[in-house]
Amino acid sequence: MSSSRFQLSLPDWVQPYVASLPERIPEASERMQVAIALARHNLDNGTGGPFGAAIFEQNSGRLAAVGMNLVVSEHCSLAHAEMVAITMAQSALKTYDLGRAPGAPYELVSSTEPCAMCMGAIPWSGVQSLVCGANDADARAVGFDEGEKPSDWQSGYRRRGIAVECGVCRADAARVLRDYAASGGEIYNSGA
Amino acid sequence: MSSSRFQLSLPDWVQPYVASLPERIPEASERMQVAIALARHNLDNGTGGPFGAAIFEQNSGRLAAVGMNLVVSEHCSLAHAEMVAITMAQSALKTYDLGRAPGAPYELVSSTEPCAMCMGAIPWSGVQSLVCGANDADARAVGFDEGEKPSDWQSGYRRRGIAVECGVCRADAARVLRDYAASGGEIYNSGA
């Protein structure tokens, strides 16, 4: 039994990309273009799967954290874009609950609808809004497994006070998924 | 936007505890006692919530990794016991897929049934067997939120080739939950 420490690092291209963004990004569609750009850069740089996510202060539009799929490069099946963004936001703000952090409420913007794991994780993070681009069917169409989610998961979110908006810039988001598959990118489902 | 790195560290008490275990732990109930002991030590040392998990080589009984709830101490809402154990096992074996790693098949033993997030995460990890102690009702009874899981999640696991056994040493596992609640331990649901 050897590991007692795990480190997750964002790829080198992330910092310059983030530095190029405006200080405030007010509109949902502009925020989604950030998530999609993160997915696209991840594909173009060969650093992971075609998924990107970003967390914003909902009211000010300030970016709090970004994430992208790092499953293969970081040897971590949990490193989906949404999970990475949540981890980095909480780490920066030194809290496990973004709902009570300075700058709250926070909004998670993801280039694709969450899989079963991320669907379960988002309510624990304290974000109060979720915006998605491509949907489950788009992800499944290129071979990604989204897992078993309750059919009424969006109602469950709303009961918890988490707003959900899906299909924002869906065509752009789905194009990244198709481009990844066409490029021969690894569809990395587990061997269970 | 400041964080581009996240580090997760196990508490100092873990290494000596793990070093005290026998080299092989063949039986499910003995493996569960390890997961329960991790939960108990986490409570006694004030390092997190009353949840423990361990991953074993299913056939040899060798311990591959351990995890415990580190949500509060690591400022990470995703750091549930099962997630920490999966992360440490994959990190040690340098793979995102335990199903194809040396020593497979792997078994995840958790002191409490997985919440919605962990339920979604386990199939991505490549473990081929899940053993649980306390159940959802035991966790909810002391105030923990397990999230929305499909009612037939265990059938979904079996369709994926993941064996599930619940209720192993349930009374011992549930006692740790009640002791945590009685000690005034934080029930750290998010503020979403």
Chai-1 contact restraints between the chains, C-beta under 6 A:
chainA,res_idxA,chainB,res_idxB,connection_type,confidence,min_distance_angstrom,max_distance_angstrom,comment,restraint_id
A,M1,B,V18,contact,1.0,0.0,6.0,A-B,restraint_1
A,M1,B,L63,contact,1.0,0.0,6.0,A-B,restraint_2
A,S2,B,A92,contact,1.0,0.0,6.0,A-B,restraint_3
A,S3,B,M88,contact,1.0,0.0,6.0,A-B,restraint_4
A,S3,B,S91,contact,1.0,0.0,6.0,A-B,restraint_5
A,S3,B,A92,contact,1.0,0.0,6.0,A-B,restraint_6
A,S4,B,L10,contact,1.0,0.0,6.0,A-B,restraint_7
A,R5,B,S9,contact,1.0,0.0,6.0,A-B,restraint_8
A,F6,B,L8,contact,1.0,0.0,6.0,A-B,restraint_9
A,F6,B,T87,contact,1.0,0.0,6.0,A-B,restraint_10
A,F6,B,S91,contact,1.0,0.0,6.0,A-B,restraint_11
A,Q7,B,Q7,contact,1.0,0.0,6.0,A-B,restraint_12
A,L8,B,F6,contact,1.0,0.0,6.0,A-B,restraint_13
A,S9,B,R5,contact,1.0,0.0,6.0,A-B,restraint_14
A,L10,B,S4,contact,1.0,0.0,6.0,A-B,restraint_15
A,V18,B,M1,contact,1.0,0.0,6.0,A-B,restraint_16
A,L63,B,M1,contact,1.0,0.0,6.0,A-B,restraint_17
A,V71,B,Y96,contact,1.0,0.0,6.0,A-B,restraint_18
A,H75,B,Q90,contact,1.0,0.0,6.0,A-B,restraint_19
A,H75,B,K94,contact,1.0,0.0,6.0,A-B,restraint_20
A,H75,B,T95,contact,1.0,0.0,6.0,A-B,restraint_21
A,H75,B,Y96,contact,1.0,0.0,6.0,A-B,restraint_22
A,C76,B,Q90,contact,1.0,0.0,6.0,A-B,restraint_23
A,C76,B,Y96,contact,1.0,0.0,6.0,A-B,restraint_24
A,S77,B,Y96,contact,1.0,0.0,6.0,A-B,restraint_25
A,S77,B,W124,contact,1.0,0.0,6.0,A-B,restraint_26
A,S77,B,S125,contact,1.0,0.0,6.0,A-B,restraint_27
A,L78,B,A121,contact,1.0,0.0,6.0,A-B,restraint_28
A,T87,B,F6,contact,1.0,0.0,6.0,A-B,restraint_29
A,M88,B,S3,contact,1.0,0.0,6.0,A-B,restraint_30
A,Q90,B,H75,contact,1.0,0.0,6.0,A-B,restraint_31
A,Q90,B,C76,contact,1.0,0.0,6.0,A-B,restraint_32
A,S91,B,S3,contact,1.0,0.0,6.0,A-B,restraint_33
A,S91,B,F6,contact,1.0,0.0,6.0,A-B,restraint_34
A,A92,B,S2,contact,1.0,0.0,6.0,A-B,restraint_35
A,A92,B,S3,contact,1.0,0.0,6.0,A-B,restraint_36
A,K94,B,H75,contact,1.0,0.0,6.0,A-B,restraint_37
A,T95,B,H75,contact,1.0,0.0,6.0,A-B,restraint_38
A,Y96,B,V71,contact,1.0,0.0,6.0,A-B,restraint_39
A,Y96,B,H75,contact,1.0,0.0,6.0,A-B,restraint_40
A,Y96,B,C76,contact,1.0,0.0,6.0,A-B,restraint_41
A,Y96,B,S77,contact,1.0,0.0,6.0,A-B,restraint_42
A,D97,B,S190,contact,1.0,0.0,6.0,A-B,restraint_43
A,D97,B,G191,contact,1.0,0.0,6.0,A-B,restraint_44
A,G99,B,S190,contact,1.0,0.0,6.0,A-B,restraint_45
A,G99,B,G191,contact,1.0,0.0,6.0,A-B,restraint_46
A,G99,B,A192,contact,1.0,0.0,6.0,A-B,restraint_47
A,R100,B,G191,contact,1.0,0.0,6.0,A-B,restraint_48
A,A116,B,G120,contact,1.0,0.0,6.0,A-B,restraint_49
A,M117,B,G120,contact,1.0,0.0,6.0,A-B,restraint_50
A,M117,B,A121,contact,1.0,0.0,6.0,A-B,restraint_51
A,G120,B,A116,contact,1.0,0.0,6.0,A-B,restraint_52
A,G120,B,M117,contact,1.0,0.0,6.0,A-B,restraint_53
A,G120,B,G120,contact,1.0,0.0,6.0,A-B,restraint_54
A,G120,B,G147,contact,1.0,0.0,6.0,A-B,restraint_55
A,A121,B,L78,contact,1.0,0.0,6.0,A-B,restraint_56
A,A121,B,M117,contact,1.0,0.0,6.0,A-B,restraint_57
A,P123,B,A192,contact,1.0,0.0,6.0,A-B,restraint_58
A,W124,B,S77,contact,1.0,0.0,6.0,A-B,restraint_59
A,W124,B,S190,contact,1.0,0.0,6.0,A-B,restraint_60
A,S125,B,S77,contact,1.0,0.0,6.0,A-B,restraint_61
A,G126,B,S190,contact,1.0,0.0,6.0,A-B,restraint_62
A,G126,B,G191,contact,1.0,0.0,6.0,A-B,restraint_63
A,G126,B,A192,contact,1.0,0.0,6.0,A-B,restraint_64
A,Q128,B,A192,contact,1.0,0.0,6.0,A-B,restraint_65
A,G147,B,G120,contact,1.0,0.0,6.0,A-B,restraint_66
A,E148,B,P150,contact,1.0,0.0,6.0,A-B,restraint_67
A,E148,B,G156,contact,1.0,0.0,6.0,A-B,restraint_68
A,P150,B,E148,contact,1.0,0.0,6.0,A-B,restraint_69
A,P150,B,P150,contact,1.0,0.0,6.0,A-B,restraint_70
A,G156,B,E148,contact,1.0,0.0,6.0,A-B,restraint_71
A,R160,B,A192,contact,1.0,0.0,6.0,A-B,restraint_72
A,G161,B,A192,contact,1.0,0.0,6.0,A-B,restraint_73
A,I162,B,A192,contact,1.0,0.0,6.0,A-B,restraint_74
A,S190,B,D97,contact,1.0,0.0,6.0,A-B,restraint_75
A,S190,B,G99,contact,1.0,0.0,6.0,A-B,restraint_76
A,S190,B,W124,contact,1.0,0.0,6.0,A-B,restraint_77
A,S190,B,G126,contact,1.0,0.0,6.0,A-B,restraint_78
A,G191,B,D97,contact,1.0,0.0,6.0,A-B,restraint_79
A,G191,B,G99,contact,1.0,0.0,6.0,A-B,restraint_80
A,G191,B,R100,contact,1.0,0.0,6.0,A-B,restraint_81
A,G191,B,G126,contact,1.0,0.0,6.0,A-B,restraint_82
A,A192,B,G99,contact,1.0,0.0,6.0,A-B,restraint_83
A,A192,B,P123,contact,1.0,0.0,6.0,A-B,restraint_84
A,A192,B,G126,contact,1.0,0.0,6.0,A-B,restraint_85
A,A192,B,Q128,contact,1.0,0.0,6.0,A-B,restraint_86
A,A192,B,R160,contact,1.0,0.0,6.0,A-B,restraint_87
A,A192,B,G161,contact,1.0,0.0,6.0,A-B,restraint_88
A,A192,B,I162,contact,1.0,0.0,6.0,A-B,restraint_89
